[in-house]
Amino acid sequence: MKNYIKHDPWSIIEEGFIPEYNEISESIFSIGNGMFGGRANFEEKYSGKTLQGNYVAGVYYPDKTRVGWWKNGYPEYFAKVLNAANWIGIDIEFDGETLDLNTAEVSDFRRELNMREGYLQRSFTAKMPSGKVVSVITTRFNSLVKNKIGAIAYQVTPVNFSGTAKITPSVDFDVVNADSNYDEKFWVEQEKKAAEGFSYVMASTKKTDFWVATGMEFHVGGAFDSSGRTPNEREKYVEVTEAGSVKEGEAFTIYKYAANISSMYFEKDQLVKVCAEEVASASEIGFDTLLDEHKAAWVQNWVKSDIVIEGDVAAQQGIRFNIFQLNQTYTGQDERLNIGPKGFTGEKYGGSTYWDTEAYCLAFYLATAEPEVARNLVLYRYKHLARAIENAEKLGFTDGAALYPMVTMNGEECHNEWEITFEEIHRNGAIAYAIYDYINYHGDEDYLIDYGLEVLIGISRFWAQRVHWSENKGQYVMHGVTGPNEYENNVNNNWYTSKMALWTLEYTLEGLKKYEGSDKLKSLFDKVNFRGAEETEKWEHILDNMYLGYDEEKGVFLQQDNFLDKELMSVDDITKGQRPINQNWSWDRILRSCFIKQADTLQGIYLFEDEFDIETIERNFDFYEPMTVHESSLSPCVHGILASKLGRKEKAYEMYLRTARLDLDDYNNDTEDGCHTTSMAGTWMAFAKGFAGMRVRNGELYFSPSLPDQWQGYNFHIKFRGRNLGISAKDGQINIENESNEALDLYMYDTKVTAPAEGSVSIEME
Amino acid sequence: MKNYIKHDPWSIIEEGFIPEYNEISESIFSIGNGMFGGRANFEEKYSGKTLQGNYVAGVYYPDKTRVGWWKNGYPEYFAKVLNAANWIGIDIEFDGETLDLNTAEVSDFRRELNMREGYLQRSFTAKMPSGKVVSVITTRFNSLVKNKIGAIAYQVTPVNFSGTAKITPSVDFDVVNADSNYDEKFWVEQEKKAAEGFSYVMASTKKTDFWVATGMEFHVGGAFDSSGRTPNEREKYVEVTEAGSVKEGEAFTIYKYAANISSMYFEKDQLVKVCAEEVASASEIGFDTLLDEHKAAWVQNWVKSDIVIEGDVAAQQGIRFNIFQLNQTYTGQDERLNIGPKGFTGEKYGGSTYWDTEAYCLAFYLATAEPEVARNLVLYRYKHLARAIENAEKLGFTDGAALYPMVTMNGEECHNEWEITFEEIHRNGAIAYAIYDYINYHGDEDYLIDYGLEVLIGISRFWAQRVHWSENKGQYVMHGVTGPNEYENNVNNNWYTSKMALWTLEYTLEGLKKYEGSDKLKSLFDKVNFRGAEETEKWEHILDNMYLGYDEEKGVFLQQDNFLDKELMSVDDITKGQRPINQNWSWDRILRSCFIKQADTLQGIYLFEDEFDIETIERNFDFYEPMTVHESSLSPCVHGILASKLGRKEKAYEMYLRTARLDLDDYNNDTEDGCHTTSMAGTWMAFAKGFAGMRVRNGELYFSPSLPDQWQGYNFHIKFRGRNLGISAKDGQINIENESNEALDLYMYDTKVTAPAEGSVSIEME
């Protein structure tokens, strides 16, 4: 855990240069616009420790899988997020000496990520080995408005000298993935040109044949007396050096405009042309105007999704950082894209899509974005259905059973630990549940018959084959699974997974009933070779006869068979210095312990809370929460929501802070690899579903707000079925502002109230 | 499964050259002498598919571990059997054309491994692309008498031409391990010299700093009119070309002598000197004399360890092949060595020592070799105790608890699948049991207090920490283990493992009691910081309160918790074409199935058979045998022994054949990687403990022979407490010949009989 980021409501600020934290800051200060993004690397040369990272949405590479011991069923290749062209480079030289913060004496270093307006700014004074002192202010953004464009204004003041200078902007496609399994380079040069004006490299990926053209233009303003430009090319690399002379105390600024154009959106033979046009247009518009329209778009974003917390700057900064990252990672315009676990902030982990999307991220986009955005997220899985069926076939399932991959980029599995790839199958449940979630929130009933049921049938078929009848128990059981708690592997009858399976079967049967006899259903049946009653009767039989572990004496659901045979301890019993256990204990010790990585049984109770009375929820919470180490970033939010529900305000606040400031405080000591982007949506959930007690039940909105003692108040906005609502809690009052021209009935603490059109309703906080 | 090896009682014979089987034959026809050995590669250049392999005993390299996903506790490096200098090379050229069976037309190809006399012979006629025809007979052996020396007589006859010839013997240290994780070469050249006489390369390994000098000399006899020699050197390589002319129809022979001298046995600065002396001496003695003394040694070997089977050539050849491999892999002269899973026949799998040594190989060496040989095998583990304690500490165990590695070369772990490395801990039990086995067989009672107890205390401490008290069960349980059946992972209360743990505690307590109050025990207690009653009382408490699964209704022990909840099927229910399941099913399907890779519960019943009545054994056999797929080479022998015990003659014979001809018939389709050396000892057990019903109970010998219907008779020899015994079964009679000058009381079918000194006793077969 670190504490070097300044607390500020709207900005992430680092003051003073700490080289050993540089890679952490590179992650935290990352910027993106949904189409491309990158880590907060320096523009000028830096010979110190850095993880250079630039990523173009949807562009991936299937790296050869690396394992110690092969298991049947592993994928041969893994789709990896691909490190793409470094377009930010601007090398700076004075009288032959290169500016490099690793060799200079650095003072007044400041890095700021302005979240409200979406740009990155860095300033510093550097004394170079020769004694020359320069001061620099650089501003960078990836335009939210012109989403192919990145721009930089790099302002330099020679503080104590006049002399010759060279500035060298570049585009560098000669990059490697830090996580490449066999040190392979994944890009092949196709075309390049270094010129005084537009310079570019176009490269393509091996195997997947994505093509990307990255080009640039720049001009220098201020006190720089130019003596001309020299273009220069190397393998997959172009640069242009502009030489000149500079004067003591007089600033000059390099304006660099770059564009990333990918074959995801344009024909290959158009890429260079489009790139040149985009760069030319950006350069013509100019940095300030580009930045102004970009800022305005960000401000607009905040209107939809901001959460204001009064009286707690750390919490305020945390939630805004989470919302900022989500909004710059995924804009929902392209249903081929998804929310990578590290967004555009790093390349660790193959693939980009986990169950995180459905179980955590969806809630945020449902509430803060246009319905199309969430729809694209659920459609993403619909488009991958054929591959999910192939994936299941590879494991021995038949007849259209679908197993979605644990991690994916294009529908294929990108993970190879047997205990996860083959066993952490509850992901299938989350994908099914997301269909319900989307329809329930936005009321898009047609989605079920048009797309949802086809996916639900595939998943139900999988569950029906994945359970087996146990003669011994006289019930169906599900063996060999790994629940959300990955600190248990290959267990039998994981309550959460079995519960998800049963829910899927039930919801699918409901859907089939709803559209019984319809033409659409008939043609769906044809499409999926549905075997009618043979299938539905099996599903019903499973629903009636499935084993779910429950302990009468303790009154708790059993995470898995024999869970109670463990040595049951509390997290407080772990010796000091042993946490996180995943960094201090051997894997075998972790597995045998009772400690839970992330919400597992409680994840199911959270999802299906209305099935249980409050005492049951309480008993389970009190049983499992003390054993939960929350070593997954996805865990605290769920416990926080339940704690809020149970009125455990201190626990709810503790859990909230832990998720909200995970990366800012480098809580898990791994932010240098990139931010925990998907779990950021969990922070939003911990707030909205936790403190605000927001639910959608049968298409109707419920709130049940509470206010942590540490806060004076909060307010936030959501979209719900055509309405824009502002919800605030302060001074013992809840106020719902209905900004749309249609009234809305909703429930406050289970009491029906009406938020009138363009009006508001207030009630007292309980 | 293949069937190209000719059936012959004393030889392994291949007739006709089948290039696609070449790598299989290279494994099967391997030769070794306990100190070095290698695959049956060709001497002359071969451009076809080949796995070149030469191995020097005890020389290993710690390769960097490769995994997909790191788990805490994995070893950073893996000791690997090291491919060493290729000393057999003799390139042959006529008028500038190189002899290469991959480009020639080959006829009359014959490869023979003469097991009785321990040499490899290959003959063929080759028509080279030019039309030249040569016929070759080459004989090779690694001397059992001068165990640093390998020798080759390579006889060539130009069939249809006279002309110029070049012969080029070489020593090539520029080799790679086929299983290198990062394509690294592990040898560094230290010194070399190519000369007309003695030529050599000395190389050392990186990190481990083993040094090996490999040198050669050769001379040419017969119709070769020499025009002189040209030495030639390359990186890690020396060769000497002798040019000359040859005559149609007149044979010449190259005699090549090589020595491998390693720093395991000599100072580094002596290696080249010793190598030169050894080669000179061999060359002086000459090929024929060297071969004669080598043959005599092999014949002598067979006197001790042969098994004669009458009326079944396939079975005869199988058992002799197994015995031959064991005898050429391990001679028991050096307690630093052990029996690698592939012996000198291949390099797959890191490390060399598995629990195979204790659970399978020991029985063979106990019965057929001098007591020192088995003693060295148990001492091997004694010497690794400190590392086993370190290994356990790495996993979180304390206070001198010892966990021996799953696979090792030097005491360190060489395996990295968590479900095996951390969980397949029953190996610790086999290592404990071997101490008992050795003492029980040879009566070396002092071994217990001098060495055995120290190991037993370490292992008992491990078990005492590895179980935990389950409040729920009110008993001790052992969670998170993998039994011998690796088709189950991370199970609770594996009956076999728990049973081994209990046995260890009991035997350790017995040992402590036996030496109670003795000075030796006191100093042992000091050495291991024994905490007296605190430790022994805990062990006794575990012995009294350990959970062992048993199903009352079925009357069977439970392989693990919830085993009966599985869908119980028979191997016969597996669809045709789906076996072996490990090549046809996904890992997850295998895990969830009831199918058992190798004897697990039955392994325990086999070990502790005297605890159970015959009905119990029968019930368990009839329950587990039909679910066992025997996809480990170590499995059929144990089922065979139990089948013999139960009088299931057909099953016993089926199991026996399966283990005896595993490699000869390439049963598992993987012999090309090397032979299954350790499981060969299982074949011996299936014979001796199965058909002959041999047991040692409280230091006394028992036989309970039966004869498969397919055989006319059998006889074999064992050593037992100073006696050499010949046991034969034929014509309804069992005869025990006591070849020593001391009578022996023993039990036949539980009846006491006496085998008089230098006399014999016969009884009727039951």
Interface residues (C-beta under 8 A of the other chain):
Chain A: T65 R66 V67 G68 W69 K71 N72 G73 K394 L395 G396 N416 E417 W418 E419 F422 E423 H468 W469 S470 E471 N472 K473 V477 H479 G480 N489 N490 N492 D561 N562 L564 D565 K566 E567 L568 N582 Q583 N584 W585 S586 W587 D588 R589 I590 L591 R592
Chain B: T65 R66 V67 G68 W69 K71 N72 G73 K394 L395 G396 N416 E417 W418 E419 F422 E423 H468 W469 S470 E471 N472 K473 V477 H479 G480 N489 N490 N492 D561 N562 L564 D565 K566 E567 L568 N582 Q583 N584 W585 S586 W587 D588 R589 I590 L591 R592
